[in-house]
């Protein structure tokens, strides 16, 4: 009798506490999503949003600069969907598709910073931080390797531009489609984020935006730390089985789940940020997370495609073309890393290596984030501004010299006439 009671009591306690624990999980997930949304709102406020992204792209004079500035724009605006929609608009305004393709590749890279920030919530626990950072950076390495593979090929042979051009000529037509009504995550989190930004409007832009970002990071850290503890307790039995079937049953299932979730929430940052706490709690492995994050890359293409369908005029086919470039680029990247044996494990191995380094020494994590997402892109952007300023000075000097020569010539003619 006593043995039976000892065996059944944990079950009864767990079942009694179950609903409250799950409510806690839901509340913490909401806090996490609000934190991500606040960070995005803060970055958009500081960087100027769509106008800021468009201004950054003015310096994309070559493919490498296009990739790096695409990364910077997305890291600042905190939305690859926004940046790719801006790129679609730029192409509709006359920017050549060949110039915009590297920008699209960079936008894919920049969006990965959000889930990397989320992984910092487990800084205090070596094991959880290692798993979280691996799950976050496997998305980075997938996008990095995709750029290394596809960018040189695109520069030399333009396969993405050609395929998308042929498809766009068949698909172009009247648009107006929208899935904004499906974005229930944004509907419940953005009002809170926007209210906070509105409250901070009395501060200067730099101060208010920085405060918003800091508050968002604080909320993320609080939610991730507590969420990890709760998930380790509740993700057992049937709950863990459901997650494993949705994410880790097979690579194809993971890709499909990541795609579907991202289409519904219209944000790959949200999708990948949700999976990081599960990895930190040991519910899923980095190898299982990898296909899910690749699916998120495909799902985020829907926004640019819908933006392209709303454009009309002489450049509408080109706008649709660059949106299709985004889709084809991600689909081909997924196929490559799913089925080519030589490279399929490269992102996972790189993420595991970096996660272990970051767990041993936290400076690896912070150095990686700042170098990849801000220092390198910011250097290119700043260099572009300096060169542009120098070019303007040269042009003005030449114009002044030409004007002086004209004045001297006129004076000479007047003296000759006299």
Secondary structure, 3 states (H helix, E strand, C coil): CHHHHHHHHHHHHHHHHHHHHHHHHHHHHHHHHHHHHHHHHHHHHHHCHHHHHHHHHCCCCCHHHHHHHHHHHHHHHCCHHHHHHHHHHHHHCCCCHHHHHHHHHHHHHHCCHHHHHHHHHHCCCHHHHHHHHHHHHHHHHHHHHHHHHHHHHHHHHCHHHHHHHHHHHHHCCCCCCCCHHHCHHHHHHHHHHHHHHHHHHHCCHHHHHHHHHHHHHHHHHHHHHHHHHHHHHHCCHHHHHHHHHHHHCCHHHHHHHHHHHHHHHCCHHHHHHHHHHHHHCCCCCHHHHHHHHHHHHHHCHHHHHHHHHCCCCCCHHHHHHHHHHHHHHHHHHHHHHHHCCCCCCHHHHHHHHHHHHHHHCCHHHHHHHHHHHHHHHHHHHHHHHHHHHHHHHHHHHHHHHHHHHHHHHHHHHHHHHC
